[in-house]
Every structure is written in structure tokens, then in C-alpha cells.
Amino acid sequence: MTAHDYDLIVIGSGPGGQKAAIAAAKLGKRVAVVDKHDMIGGVCVNTGTIPSKTLREAVLYLTGMNQRELYGASYRVKHDITIVDLLARTQHVIGREVEVVRAQLLRNHVELVDGHARFVDPHTVAVEGRARTTISADKIVIATGTRPARPNAVDFDEARVLDSDEILQLETIPASMVVVGAGVIGIEYASMFAALGCRVTVVEQRERMLEFCDPEIVESLKFHLRDLAVTFRFGEKVVDVAVNEDATVTTLASGKRIPAEAVMYSAGRQGMTEALDLEKAGLQADRRGRLEVGPHFQTSVEHIYAVGDVIGFPALAATSMDQGRLAAYHAFGEPAHELGALQPIGIYTIPEISYVGATEAELTTSSVPYETGTARYRELARGQIAGDSYGMLKLLVSTTDRKILGVHVFGTGATDLVHIGQAVMGCGGTVDYLVNAIFNYPTLSEAYKVAALDATNKIRALDRFST
Ligand SMILES: Cc1cc2nc3c(=O)[nH]c(=O)nc-3n(C[C@H](O)[C@H](O)[C@H](O)COP(=O)(O)OP(=O)(O)OC[C@H]3O[C@@H](n4cnc5c(N)ncnc54)[C@H](O)[C@@H]3O)c2cc1C
């Protein structure tokens, strides 16, 4: 018999925490989730994934961006788009999503404890919220996520100089903006503001952006963003941001000075562990606030697990969810597979990018022979109907066993389309499956067949030469 209040306490109600809690509850365990009442659903629902993706949807709809190919460059659904237009949709979706999360937890008899948790000892946490309480459990999952990292030298004023969490608090759509950091979050927001007609300058200290993606696709994205008046400053470092009532001036180490109405910093994220009193649990975070875990998401203290962004890469909602589920299964001895090796990456820029599996660079470095097969949306009937002439899907196919090694998609529906390739790859399928499959017509999915035919034609040419 346990003397603890719960079988499991989960700290943080983001995707990782939610799924850990629900998985444990489904196993018949007594579970509590601790989070502040205005953060139910985590960064994901309140300040990160959901608001940014809803904002993107609102931008795409109101600007009429995706329809301009068909109706002309001046096409707009609304002319003077205001921040209120954009945020109305965002707030609506956040409200609904919070309800979904709450209902799911309640339905599974997971207790929601309001407040901020800190360790008292390795099995006990004190919670400070609207009330104070102390609760204990056999197992604990830390799913506290991250917050934007803020360089000390920069004065964030919540009005003109903001981090990516504060961007949703802008009172007007700025006419010009400097985005510092060309990581996924920075470049997603840069493309949204550019689509709204804001003149965006992206400053990135590295020489490239999104280096983990296919370079051909990143080039296409840069071309598109430049077309929307985005200026890139690669290999440049910000040394100062000056602010007055109307504007900002960002000074770069090279001496360039960039005036803009607003500056958004997107310079990485810091694990939310500093206020957890980790030492009382026998734990320690690294200098970026992250926790190290073993293969089953156990920290150095066996009964304490950590999942989601607080453990670092890949820091995505979908991965965090599965980490949470697997941590709970392990904690309560439920057999489970390991985290799926094929994890898709989705980047919701305008246009969007998604991929799964290897990149050309990785295959080349590891001397794996492959051929590419490409389909351009403009050659697909659905591409023409949708007015997407720039989209593309690229398959990387092994020339030895014809298996699909990677799928890279750019354009409308990329983040959904990638899963077809993921399923084929996950089942060990070859390019021949895609050649022989019948796809609905007209669809963007048909890109798979076109790309597969392209790849097999190239492989055939090679085979003919060899025999
Ligand atoms: C702008 C932005 C856009 C993003 N877009 C995408 C995307 O398109 N796709 C995608 O897959 N991912 C995206 N992400 C990443 C995604 O949001 C995260 O991977 C995901 O939210 C991580 O989940 P998590 O379980 O770690 O918890 P989080 O969602 O990070 O939530 C952590 C929770 O823990 C709570 N907490 C922290 N400390 C304590 C404490 N001491 N006591 C109690 N509670 C505490 C916090 O209040 C918070 O609610 C985006 C992130 C950002 C910032």
C-alpha cells in the first residue's frame, strides 16, 4: 500500500503532461496534473503552436494570399486587416482547445491542481496557486516546457521589443519589423507578418537558416519570402536595439542600422526548471534549463520522468505527446514500443515545409546511393485548381533496394501530405508501391505518384546503362 496521495503527479499540462496523465489514468492510476489555471494546455495551446497556427490561418484567409494566383495580385478578403481581426480567431480557438483539454482530463478522472509546483522532496511537491497545497506521488513526470530565452543586453518593453510569446500582445500590425533569429519560430512569424504587408528584416548570426531541411526547399522559401519584401541578413549579429516612442533602431555588429516599428526576438528557448527547486528532488538542469533523460524518459532519479520541450530536441508538440504516453507506460510497467524513429518535421511558414526521413546531405555524407523523384504542383490538376504553382514534392529513393529514404514537401498541405510518405516508409514500402497505387484525382497526393514515376524513370535509365 502506498502512502502517497497519487500514483502520478504531472507538472505541466502541455502536450507531454496531458498525454502522460491520460495514459496513466487509462491504466487505472490516480493522477494529478499541476498547472496555472490560465495555462491549461501549456505553451502549445496558450502561447505557442495553437495561437501561431491559428494566426497563420487568419492571415492566409484575410489577405487572400493563396487565391492571388487565380484572382490577381490585388485580391484581398479584407483590406484594412487589424490585429483585432487576427486575434479574434486566435482567442476563439484557444478557448475551445482549453475546453477540450480540460474535458479530456476530467473525463479520465485526472485531478487538475491549480498553481505552480516546486519540489519539497523527491516524492512531494508544494503547489502555490489560488490556494496552497502539498501533494505526493509514487511517480512524477516533469513536463514544464520552455520559455523564450532573452538576451540580458536587450530591453524587452512588451510594446516594441518583444519575444515570441509577447507577439500576440501587439496592439497594431507594424509596418516594419526586425526578426532576430531565423529558427523555426522566427521564420514562421516573419512569413506571417510579411504576408500582412509588413516589411520584415530577418537577422541571423549563422550563415544559413533551417540547415536541417532540404537546401532546395529552403531556397524556394527564401525566394518566396524575398518576394514578400523580406530582407535577410545572414552572418550578422545584433549589438544594440534602441527604442523611442514611435520606432526602434537595431544596430548590427557590421555597423548596419535597421529602423523598424517593432523588433521580435526569437533566439532560442530556455527550459522551465529554475523555479522547480530541483535540488530537493536530487536533480539538476543544464545551463539551458533542460533535463537529461534515459531511453524511457527517466531522469537520474528513477521515479521522476521528464518529457516534452524541457528535455530538448526535437521540441515539437507531437513528439512531446508520445514521450508523455511512453513515460507513463514505463512508470507503470505497461509494455510499449520505443518512440517512433520516423518523426516528421512541419514548418508552418508561408508556404509551408514538411519532411520525414533522410535529407540528401545526410545520405551523401553516409554514402547511401539514392535517386530523386520530383513532382511540381503546377503539373498537377489540383495544384492548378488550388492556385499553387510553386509547391513541390521530392522523394529520395534507394537505388539498391528501391525503398523510400526521405520525403520533402513544400507548398499547400505539405504538413499533411508528408504522412503518406511516412506511412509507406514506416511499412518498409518501396517506390513501386507509389508507382502502382491509384490516387484520387485531382489531389495534391497525386504528387507522390508523379514523383515516384520520375524516380523510377531515372533508376531505369541507370539500370539500362549498367546491364
Ligand atoms: C511560437 C511557437 C510555435 C510552435 N509551433 C509548433 C508547431 O507548429 N508544431 C509543433 O509540433 N510544435 C510547435 N511548437 C512547439 C510546441 O508548442 C511544444 O513542443 C510543446 O508545447 C511542448 O509541450 P510540453 O509538454 O513540453 O509542454 P508546454 O506546452 O511547453 O507546456 C508546459 C506547461 O508547464 C507549465 N509549467 C511550467 N513550470 C511549471 C511549474 N513549476 N508548475 C506547474 N506548471 C508548470 C507551464 O505553465 C505550461 O503550461 C511551437 C512553439 C512555439 C513557442
The ligand as a Tripos MOL2 file, in Angstrom:
@<TRIPOS>MOLECULE
LIG
   53    58     1     0     0
SMALL
NO_CHARGES

@<TRIPOS>ATOM
      1 C1          5.5180   30.0770  -31.2570 C.3       1 LIG1
      2 C2          5.5880   28.5830  -31.2030 C.ar      1 LIG1
      3 C3          5.1070   27.8410  -32.2650 C.ar      1 LIG1
      4 C4          5.1660   26.4490  -32.2330 C.ar      1 LIG1
      5 N1          4.6790   25.7520  -33.2800 N.ar      1 LIG1
      6 C5          4.6960   24.3990  -33.2690 C.ar      1 LIG1
      7 C6          4.1450   23.6440  -34.3280 C.ar      1 LIG1
      8 O1          3.6310   24.2010  -35.2920 O.2       1 LIG1
      9 N2          4.1560   22.3040  -34.2460 N.ar      1 LIG1
     10 C7          4.6860   21.6460  -33.1650 C.ar      1 LIG1
     11 O2          4.6740   20.4150  -33.1280 O.2       1 LIG1
     12 N3          5.2300   22.3310  -32.1490 N.ar      1 LIG1
     13 C8          5.2480   23.6840  -32.1780 C.ar      1 LIG1
     14 N4          5.7800   24.3860  -31.1280 N.ar      1 LIG1
     15 C9          6.3730   23.6410  -30.0220 C.3       1 LIG1
     16 C10         5.2970   23.0820  -29.0780 C.3       1 LIG1
     17 O3          4.4770   24.1300  -28.6340 O.3       1 LIG1
     18 C11         5.9820   22.3910  -27.9420 C.3       1 LIG1
     19 O4          6.7910   21.3540  -28.4540 O.3       1 LIG1
     20 C12         5.0190   21.7810  -26.9420 C.3       1 LIG1
     21 O5          4.1220   22.7400  -26.4630 O.3       1 LIG1
     22 C13         5.8160   21.1980  -25.7780 C.3       1 LIG1
     23 O6          4.9590   20.5690  -24.9040 O.3       1 LIG1
     24 P1          5.3470   20.3090  -23.3860 P.3       1 LIG1
     25 O7          4.6060   19.0960  -22.9790 O.co2     1 LIG1
     26 O8          6.8080   20.3380  -23.2040 O.co2     1 LIG1
     27 O9          4.6500   21.4960  -22.5770 O.3       1 LIG1
     28 P2          4.4120   23.0200  -22.8960 P.3       1 LIG1
     29 O10         3.3760   23.1600  -23.9660 O.co2     1 LIG1
     30 O11         5.7010   23.7030  -23.0930 O.co2     1 LIG1
     31 O12         3.7360   23.4900  -21.5460 O.3       1 LIG1
     32 C14         4.4240   23.4440  -20.3290 C.3       1 LIG1
     33 C15         3.4640   23.7780  -19.2130 C.3       1 LIG1
     34 O13         4.1180   23.5950  -17.9780 O.3       1 LIG1
     35 C16         3.6700   24.5900  -17.0770 C.3       1 LIG1
     36 N5          4.6440   24.7540  -16.0120 N.ar      1 LIG1
     37 C17         5.9340   25.1730  -16.1100 C.ar      1 LIG1
     38 N6          6.5060   25.1690  -14.9080 N.ar      1 LIG1
     39 C18         5.5670   24.7380  -14.0240 C.ar      1 LIG1
     40 C19         5.5430   24.5140  -12.6300 C.ar      1 LIG1
     41 N7          6.6390   24.6830  -11.8810 N.pl3     1 LIG1
     42 N8          4.3970   24.0940  -12.0550 N.ar      1 LIG1
     43 C20         3.2840   23.8770  -12.7950 C.ar      1 LIG1
     44 N9          3.2550   24.0500  -14.1280 N.ar      1 LIG1
     45 C21         4.3850   24.4760  -14.7190 C.ar      1 LIG1
     46 C22         3.5440   25.8210  -17.9410 C.3       1 LIG1
     47 O14         2.6290   26.7550  -17.3330 O.3       1 LIG1
     48 C23         2.9880   25.2270  -19.2280 C.3       1 LIG1
     49 O15         1.5830   25.2580  -19.2060 O.3       1 LIG1
     50 C24         5.7310   25.7880  -31.1250 C.ar      1 LIG1
     51 C25         6.2080   26.5330  -30.0460 C.ar      1 LIG1
     52 C26         6.1500   27.9090  -30.0790 C.ar      1 LIG1
     53 C27         6.6700   28.6830  -28.9080 C.3       1 LIG1
@<TRIPOS>BOND
     1     1     2 1
     2     2     3 ar
     3     2    52 ar
     4     3     4 ar
     5     4     5 ar
     6     4    50 ar
     7     5     6 ar
     8     6     7 ar
     9     6    13 1
    10     7     8 2
    11     7     9 ar
    12     9    10 ar
    13    10    11 2
    14    10    12 ar
    15    12    13 ar
    16    13    14 ar
    17    14    15 1
    18    14    50 ar
    19    15    16 1
    20    16    17 1
    21    16    18 1
    22    18    19 1
    23    18    20 1
    24    20    21 1
    25    20    22 1
    26    22    23 1
    27    23    24 1
    28    24    25 2
    29    24    26 1
    30    24    27 1
    31    27    28 1
    32    28    29 2
    33    28    30 1
    34    28    31 1
    35    31    32 1
    36    32    33 1
    37    33    34 1
    38    33    48 1
    39    34    35 1
    40    35    36 1
    41    35    46 1
    42    36    37 ar
    43    36    45 ar
    44    37    38 ar
    45    38    39 ar
    46    39    40 ar
    47    39    45 ar
    48    40    41 1
    49    40    42 ar
    50    42    43 ar
    51    43    44 ar
    52    44    45 ar
    53    46    47 1
    54    46    48 1
    55    48    49 1
    56    50    51 ar
    57    51    52 ar
    58    52    53 1
@<TRIPOS>SUBSTRUCTURE
     1 LIG1         1 GROUP 0 **** ****
